[in-house]
C-alpha cells in the first residue's frame, strides 16, 4: 500500500509539470496581455483583454509609446526575461508554494485565495450536503419502488432538472424571484447592514441571500447522484446473497440497510472526496458571476479577462494539486469500503 501511495505521489510531479507547461505556452500566444493592456491604458483605450488585443502586437510603432516606457512596463511585469527563464522561476516559486503576486491586486495570490475561499466554501458546502441528503434517500426509494408510478415521476423530475443548465436556471430565478416578485436579493451573500444585525437576523439574512445560488447549483446535480444510487441498489438487490437473506427470514429493512447498502454505497462513498472538493472549485464560476458572489469562481473569471497571469497560473497549480490528491484519497476509499480491493497486485 505504501508503495502504491509513493508511486501515485511521484506521478503527480509530471502531471503538474505538464499542466503548467501547457498553460504557460498557451498564455504566451494569447493577445491582450498585461503589457498591451498597460499601453492601451496609457493611451486612454479600453483595458480589457479584448480591447487590448485590438492594439495587438503592433503597439510599438503606432501607439505613441516610446521604447523606453515599453521596456519599463515589461520589466514591471517580468516580461523582460525570456519565456524559458520565466517558466523556470515560476516552477521554483511553486515548489516553495509561493504563488506570486497579482498584476492588478496589491496582494499575494495566496492572500486573494484566502479572502475569496469562504464564499466558495459556503456555496460548496450547501451544494454538496443538499445534493447527497436529498439524492441518496431518493435513489434508495426509487430502487425499492422500481417500475412504479413514483419511480417514473421522480425520474422525469430529476432528468428535467438535469437538462436545465445551472446558469440558465439561475437567470430564470433572478428574473422571476429577484426581479419581478422581489422575494430574494439579486446579488451578494449578505446585506449591507449585516454587521448591525443580531445573530438571529444575520442567519436569516444569510439564508435569504444564499437561497437562489444554492438552488441553481443543486438542481443540476440531483439527477446524477439519484440515478447512480438507484442503479447501484438495483444491482445489489438482484444478487444471490439478498435472496439468501430473505430466505432466512430477515426483514426487508434489515436486508436493505444492513446488507445491500454496505455494497451499494461503494461507488458513492469513493466519490465523496472528489464531489466534496469539486463543489468548492468547479461549477461555481457561472453561479458566482451571475449572482455577484465574490468567490474563487469570480476571481478566476476576472483573472482570465484581465490576463492576470499569476492568479491564473497560481490557482491552476493549487486546484490541480488538490484534484490529484483528492483522486488519490478517492482511490484509497475503496480499501476502506471494500477490503477485498488490492492495489499492490
C-alpha positions in Angstrom: 0.0 0.0 0.0 2.8 2.4 0.9 4.5 1.6 -2.4 1.3 2.4 -4.3 0.9 5.7 -2.5 4.5 6.6 -3.2 4.1 5.8 -6.9 1.0 8.0 -7.1 2.7 10.9 -5.4 5.6 10.6 -7.8 3.2 10.6 -10.8 1.8 13.9 -9.6 5.0 15.7 -10.4 5.0 15.1 -14.2 1.2 15.7 -14.2 1.6 19.1 -12.6 4.6 19.9 -14.8 2.6 19.1 -17.9 -0.5 21.1 -16.9 1.6 24.2 -16.0 3.7 23.9 -19.2 0.7 23.7 -21.5 -1.0 26.6 -19.8 2.2 28.7 -19.8 2.8 28.0 -23.5 -0.8 28.9 -24.4 -0.5 32.2 -22.4 2.5 33.3 -24.5 0.3 33.3 -27.6 -2.8 34.9 -26.2 -3.1 38.6 -27.3 -4.1 41.3 -24.9 -1.6 40.6 -22.2 -0.7 42.9 -19.3 1.8 44.8 -21.3 -0.7 45.5 -24.1 -3.3 46.4 -21.5 -0.9 48.9 -19.8 0.0 50.5 -23.1 -3.7 50.8 -24.0 -4.4 52.3 -20.6 -1.7 54.9 -21.0 -3.4 56.0 -24.3 -6.8 56.0 -22.7 -8.1 53.0 -24.5 -10.2 50.1 -23.2 -8.0 48.0 -20.9 -10.0 44.8 -21.2 -8.4 41.7 -22.7 -10.3 42.1 -26.0 -9.7 45.8 -26.1 -6.0 45.5 -25.6 -5.9 42.7 -28.1 -7.1 45.2 -30.7 -3.9 47.1 -30.1 -2.2 43.8 -30.7 1.4 43.2 -31.3 1.9 46.3 -33.3 1.8 48.7 -30.4 5.4 49.7 -30.8 5.1 51.8 -33.8 1.6 53.2 -33.9 0.5 53.7 -30.3 2.8 56.6 -29.5 4.5 55.0 -26.5 8.3 55.2 -26.6 10.5 52.1 -26.4 11.9 53.0 -23.0 8.5 53.1 -21.5 7.6 49.8 -23.0 10.8 48.3 -21.6 9.8 49.6 -18.2 6.4 48.0 -18.5 7.9 44.7 -19.5 10.3 44.8 -16.5 7.4 45.6 -14.2 5.5 42.5 -15.2 8.6 40.3 -15.6 8.3 40.1 -19.4 11.9 41.4 -19.9 13.2 37.8 -19.4 12.9 35.0 -22.0 10.0 32.6 -21.6 12.2 29.6 -20.5 13.7 31.6 -17.7 10.3 32.9 -16.6 8.9 29.3 -16.6 11.8 28.1 -14.5 11.3 30.9 -12.0 7.6 30.1 -11.8 8.3 26.4 -11.1 10.8 27.3 -8.4 8.3 29.5 -6.7 5.5 26.9 -7.0 7.9 24.3 -5.5 8.1 26.5 -2.4 4.3 27.1 -2.5 4.9 30.7 -3.4 2.1 31.6 -5.9 3.5 35.0 -6.6 1.8 38.4 -6.6 -1.2 39.6 -8.7 -0.6 42.1 -11.5 -3.8 44.0 -10.7 -4.3 43.4 -7.0 -1.8 44.7 -4.4 -1.8 41.3 -2.7 -0.2 37.9 -3.0 -2.2 35.2 -4.8 -2.3 33.2 -1.5 -4.0 36.2 0.2 -6.5 36.6 -2.6 -7.4 32.9 -2.4 -7.8 33.1 1.4 -10.1 36.1 1.0 -12.3 34.5 -1.7 -12.4 31.0 -0.3 -15.1 31.5 2.4 -17.7 32.4 -0.2 -16.9 29.4 -2.4 -16.8 27.1 0.7 -20.2 28.4 1.8 -21.8 27.8 -1.6 -20.0 24.4 -2.0 -21.0 23.1 1.4 -24.7 23.8 0.8 -24.5 22.3 -2.7 -22.7 19.2 -1.5 -24.8 18.3 1.5 -28.1 19.2 0.0 -27.3 17.1 -3.1 -26.4 14.0 -1.1 -29.0 14.4 1.6 -31.8 14.5 -1.0 -30.4 12.4 -3.8 -29.3 9.3 -1.8 -32.6 8.7 0.0 -34.5 9.4 -3.2 -32.3 6.9 -5.1 -32.9 4.3 -2.5 -36.7 4.9 -2.6 -36.6 4.7 -6.4 -34.7 1.4 -6.3 -37.2 -0.2 -3.9 -40.1 1.1 -5.9 -38.6 0.4 -9.3 -41.1 0.4 -12.1 -43.9 2.1 -10.2 -45.5 5.4 -10.8 -43.3 7.0 -8.1 -40.2 5.9 -10.0 -41.4 7.2 -13.3 -42.5 10.6 -12.0 -39.3 11.2 -9.9 -37.2 10.2 -12.9 -39.0 12.7 -15.0 -38.5 15.4 -12.5 -34.8 14.8 -11.9 -34.0 14.5 -15.6 -35.8 17.7 -16.4 -33.7 19.4 -13.6 -30.6 17.9 -15.1 -31.4 19.1 -18.6 -31.6 22.7 -17.5 -28.1 24.2 -17.2 -27.4 25.8 -13.8 -26.7 29.3 -15.2 -30.0 29.2 -17.2 -31.9 28.2 -14.1 -30.0 31.0 -12.2 -31.1 33.6 -14.7 -34.7 32.4 -14.5 -34.6 32.5 -10.7 -33.1 36.0 -10.8 -35.7 37.3 -13.2 -38.7 35.7 -11.5 -38.0 35.7 -7.8 -35.4 38.5 -7.7 -36.8 40.9 -10.3 -40.5 40.5 -10.8 -41.6 39.1 -7.4 -38.6 40.7 -5.5 -38.7 37.9 -2.9 -34.9 37.4 -2.8 -32.0 39.8 -3.3 -30.3 40.0 -6.7 -26.7 39.9 -5.6 -24.3 39.4 -2.7 -24.1 37.0 0.2 -25.2 39.4 2.9 -26.9 42.7 3.2 -25.0 46.0 3.6 -26.2 46.4 7.2 -25.2 42.8 8.2 -22.8 43.9 10.9 -25.5 45.8 12.7 -27.9 42.8 12.8 -28.4 40.5 15.7 -27.1 36.9 15.3 -30.6 35.5 14.6 -31.2 38.2 12.0 -27.7 37.5 10.5 -28.6 33.8 10.0 -31.9 34.7 8.3 -30.2 37.3 6.1 -27.5 34.9 5.1 -30.1 32.1 4.2 -32.2 34.7 2.3 -29.2 35.6 0.1 -27.9 32.1 -0.4 -31.2 30.5 -1.4 -31.2 31.3 -5.1 -27.5 30.5 -5.8 -27.8 27.2 -3.9 -31.0 26.3 -5.8 -29.3 26.9 -9.1 -26.3 24.9 -8.1 -28.1 21.9 -6.6 -30.8 21.0 -9.1 -28.4 20.0 -11.8 -26.5 17.5 -9.5 -29.6 15.7 -8.3 -30.0 13.5 -11.4 -26.5 12.1 -11.4 -26.4 11.1 -7.7 -30.0 9.9 -7.7 -29.7 7.6 -10.7 -26.3 6.4 -9.6 -27.8 5.4 -6.2 -30.8 3.8 -7.8 -28.7 1.7 -10.2 -26.3 0.6 -7.5 -29.1 -0.6 -5.2 -30.9 -2.3 -8.1 -27.7 -4.2 -9.0 -27.2 -5.4 -5.4 -30.9 -6.2 -4.8 -30.9 -8.8 -7.6 -27.8 -10.7 -6.3 -27.9 -14.1 -4.7 -27.0 -13.0 -1.1 -30.1 -10.9 -0.9 -32.3 -13.8 -1.8 -30.5 -15.9 0.8 -31.0 -13.2 3.5 -34.7 -13.0 2.7 -35.0 -16.8 2.7 -33.5 -16.8 6.3 -36.5 -14.6 7.4 -34.7 -11.3 7.7 -37.0 -8.2 7.5 -36.9 -6.1 4.3 -35.4 -3.1 6.1 -32.7 -5.2 7.6 -31.8 -6.7 4.2 -31.8 -3.3 2.6 -29.9 -1.3 5.2 -27.7 -4.0 6.7 -26.6 -5.9 3.7 -27.5 -4.1 0.4 -26.5 -0.6 1.5 -23.0 -1.7 2.5 -22.2 -2.8 -1.0 -24.3 -0.4 -3.0 -22.8 2.7 -1.4 -19.3 1.8 -2.6 -19.4 4.0 -5.7 -20.9 6.8 -3.7 -18.5 6.7 -0.8 -15.5 6.6 -3.0 -16.8 9.6 -4.9 -17.3 11.7 -1.7 -13.8 13.3 -1.7 -13.9 14.4 -5.3 -17.5 15.6 -5.0 -16.7 17.5 -1.8 -13.7 19.3 -3.3 -15.4 19.7 -6.6 -18.3 21.5 -5.0 -15.8 24.3 -3.9 -13.7 24.7 -7.1 -15.9 23.6 -10.0 -19.2 24.6 -11.3 -19.3 27.8 -9.2 -17.8 30.1 -11.9 -21.1 30.9 -13.6 -23.1 30.9 -10.4 -20.8 33.3 -8.6 -20.5 35.6 -11.6 -24.3 35.5 -12.1 -25.1 36.3 -8.5 -22.1 38.6 -8.0 -20.6 36.4 -5.2 -17.1 37.4 -4.6 -15.6 33.9 -4.5 -12.9 31.8 -6.3 -15.1 31.4 -9.4 -15.4 35.1 -9.9 -11.7 35.6 -9.1 -10.7 33.1 -11.8 -13.1 34.7 -14.3 -11.7 38.2 -13.7 -8.1 36.9 -13.8 -8.7 35.4 -17.2 -10.4 38.5 -18.6 -7.8 40.9 -17.2 -4.9 38.5 -18.1 -3.7 38.4 -14.5 -1.3 35.5 -15.2 0.0 35.0 -11.6 -3.6 34.5 -10.4 -4.4 32.2 -13.4 -1.3 30.0 -13.0 -1.3 30.1 -9.2 -5.0 29.0 -8.9 -4.5 26.4 -11.6 -1.5 25.0 -9.8 -3.3 24.9 -6.5 -6.5 23.4 -7.9 -4.6 20.8 -9.9 -2.7 19.7 -6.9 -5.8 19.5 -4.8 -7.5 17.5 -7.6 -4.7 15.0 -7.8 -4.6 14.5 -4.0 -8.3 14.1 -3.9 -8.2 11.5 -6.7 -5.7 9.5 -4.6 -7.9 9.8 -1.5 -10.9 8.6 -3.6 -8.9 5.5 -4.6 -7.9 4.8 -1.1 -11.5 5.0 0.0 -12.0 1.7 -2.0 -9.8 0.0 0.6 -11.8 1.4 3.4 -15.2 0.5 2.0 -14.1 -2.8 0.3 -11.1 -4.5 1.9 -11.1 -7.0 -1.0 -9.5 -4.4 -3.3 -5.8 -4.8 -3.6 -3.7 -2.1 -5.4 -0.4 -3.8 -4.9 -1.3 -6.7 -7.2 
